[in-house]
């Protein structure tokens, strides 16, 4: 068995992609069979067990016997779950710096299926409680919270351009992604029809082009090391833009946000997934969108 946790908002998407679903508990989906790749799971429980118990102390003892550090997911029986968790070792807040070291140990996770049944996994795929990545945020410099998507990708997944590399940031206004890329030492070609925030625009190594991203041709920019896009557009249109740049041979590495307007566009999502070397993931800091990255050359 494997269990996949998402948020209530994205439970339909998770159920759409998973096979061999055994049962659903709130936003936690229990499956039979081996581990499946999941775009929409925020936390994956790798060795779940179903445990019956009679008392709160018995439940806590059972969890202690399986592992040391636990975080609860609750969708029902909230007070009972709280009493069990109070008998377990306290988990300190796990807040990290941008590009800082991640916590060493992944956390165990558990929930109450009913008042006398635990579903518990001593191993999960994340060192953060229920996969919720938390940063020591910069509340002064970024013009929006969109920067946290790049912080998460760079810090947790290790997808980071090198200092001095030339990158393009499509749909850059108000400048959150441009700011992150400038801060790590990149030369940034920042493109949008709307201007950057003034304090971002005046930073060094930023060349702003006030134009429509979809009218810019690769030859207008020239060779770049990384293509970044947080454009608000239909997924199919973003796919066309990425494929145009791939065909040009002027860029090999891509990081994009696929934004869904209304229902999730599963058909186009699958087209992105089929691109060579592509990975698609709903990051903790994504909204109704996913992040895709394609890394085909050494940064």
N, C-alpha and C positions, 0 to 999 in steps of 0.2 A: 504493500500500500504506500501511496504518496499523497500528501495533502497540500493543496494550493490555496493560499489566502490572498484575497484582493479586497477592495473596498466595495461597499454596497452598490455604488454607482456603476462599477465595472464588472459585476457578477455576470450579467448576460454575455459580455465579451469573453470572460474566462470560460464559461460553459460552452460557448461556441467553439473554442479551440481545443478543449480537452476531450480525450477519449476514455472509455471504460470508467465512467463516473459511477461511483458506488453510492454516495450519499452527499447531501449538502447541509451544512450546519451554519446558518447565518451567511457569511461571505467566505466560508471555508469549504472547499470542495475536496472530498476524499475520493481517490481513484484506486482501482486495482491495476496491477501491472507495474512495469518499470517507469523510471523518471521520464517525463515528457518535457520538451522545450515549451516554455510558456512566455508569451509576450506580456500577459496581463497580471500574472501573479506578482504580488509585492513581497511575499515570503513563501518559501517552499519548505514543508516539513518532511524530512527525508526518511525518518524511521518511526512513523506514528504507531502507537499502541492504544488499544481500547481497554480501559481498566475500570472494573466495577468497585465501588467502595460503599461503606455504610455510614461513615462519619467524616467530618471535616479533617480531623487529625489523621485519620487513616488515608485520606486522599493526599495530604501533605507528605506523609511518610512514604507513600508510593512514589511520589514525584522525586523526593530526596534520594530514593533508591535508584532512580534512573539517571539522575544528573544533578549538578550543583546549582546552576543559574537558570531561572525560569522566568518567562513573561507570559501573562495570560491574555488570551483573546476571548472576549465575552460578547455574546449575542442574546443571552438569556441567563437567568439565575445569577444576576450580577452581584448581589450581596453575598451569596454563598461562595462565589468565586473569589470575592474580596477577602473573605475570612480564610480561605485556603491559602491565598497568596501571602497573607500576613504571617503565616507560619513558615514561609520559605525564606531563604537568604535574600536580602535586599539587593536589587540590581541598581548600581549607580548609573546616573544619566550618562549616556554615551554621545557626546557632542564633539565633533572633530573640526579641525582647522582645514581650510582649503589646501589641498595637496599634502595634508598631514597624514600621519600613520593611522591606519584603521585599527580598531580594537582587535586584539589577537584572537579571542575565542568567540565562535558563533554561539548564539543563545538557544536554549531549549524553549519550546512554546507549548502551551496547553489550552484546552477549553473544556467546558462542560457540555456534553451532548444532552444530558438531562441531569437532574439533581443528584443522581448516584452513579454517573458514568463519566469518566475522563477520556478525552482523546489527547494524548501527549506524545510529543516527539522531542527526544533529547538532542537531536541534530537538526539544524535548519541551514539554509544557504546564506544567512546574513549575520554579521556581528552586531547589527542594530535591532532593537526591540521590534519584532514583527516587520522587519525590513524598512522601518521608517528612518531614513537618513536625516540626521540633524547636524547642522553646521553652527559654528560661531559666526553668525552672519555679519556682513558689513552693512550697517544701516545708514551709512553716510554717503558713500560714493556711487553705488549703482543707481541708475535712474528708475529701475523697476526690479521686481523679484525674478524676472526671467533668467538672470545670471545664475541662479541656483541650479538650473538644469545643466549648464556647463560645469559648474562646480561639482555636481554629483557625477557626471560622466567622467570628468578628468580624475577625480579623487578616488572614486569607488571602482571604476572600470579601467583606469590607467590609459585612457585614450587622450593623449596630450601632445599638441604640437611642440616643436622645439623652439627655443629662443632664436630669433632672427628669421624664422620662416615666414614666407609671404602667404597670407590667407585672404579670402574674400568673405565678407559677412553680408549676405543678402537679407533684405527686410530688417535693417539694423536699428531703425528708430524705436525707442529713444536712445538706445546705445548700450544696453546691458551686456549683450554678447561681445560687442566691439570693445567694451571696457575690460572684460575678462581676458580677451585675446591680447589686448595691448599690455595688460598687467603682466602677462607671462613672457613678454618680449617679442611678440610677433609684429610684423609689418602688416597693417590691416587696411585692405580696400573695403570701405564701408559703403553700402549701397542702399538707398531708400528714396522714395519720393518726398518723404517728410524729413526735416532736419534732425540731427542729433541734439541732445541736450548740450547747451553751451560748454559746460565744464568737461564733457566728454570730447566734444569736437576740438578743443584746444590742446588735448593731450598729444604728445609726440608719437610718431610712427602711425598716424591715422590719416588716410587719404579718403575724404568723403566725396561720393559721387551722387548728386541729386538726380536720380533717374529711376525708371521702372526696371526692376530686376529682370523682367521677362523680355525686355527689348535689348538688353545687353548681350552681346555675342562673346563667346570665349576669346576670340581674337582681339576684342576691344580691351581685354584685361591682360591677356598673355598668360604665361605659365604661372601657376600657383601651386603651393604645397597642400593646401587644405581649402575645401569648399564648406562654408557654414551657412545654414539657412534656418531662420525662425519666422519665415514669411507666413502671413495669414492668407492661405489660398486653398483651393481644392486639391486633394491629394494627387489626382491625375495630372494636374498642371505642374505640381512639384516634381512628379516622376519624369515628366517630359524635360524639365529643366536639368535634372540630374543626368538623364541619359544624353542630353545634348553635350554636357560638359564631359561625360565619359567618352563619348564618341570623338571629341576634339583632341583627346590625348594630352590636354594641358593640365589635367588634375587627376590624381589617383585616390585621394582621401576625402571622404565626405562625412559631414555630420549635419543632420536635418531633423526638424520637428515636423511630423506629419500631423496636421491639425484636422480634426473631423468637425464638420458643420452639420448638426443634426445627427443622424444615425451614423454609426461607425461604418466606414467604407472597407469592408472585408476584402472585396475583390482587388482593389488597388493595394491594400496592405500586403496581400499575398504576392503581388507583382514586385513590391519592394523586397520582400523576403527572398524572392527568387533571384535577385541580383547577386552576382558573384561576390563572395566575401562580405555580404551584408549581414548585419545583426539588427534586430528590431526589439526594443524593450520599452515598456511603460515604466519610466522612472518614478521615484517617489514624488518628485517635484513637477512631473507632467500633470496637466489637467486632462481634458478630453482630447488627448493627443498622445503620440508615442515618439520616441527618438530612434532614428536609424543612423547607424554609422557603417561606413565602408572603408576599410583600411587595407589598401593593396600595395603600399610601398612603405618602407621604413622611414619614420619621421626623423 
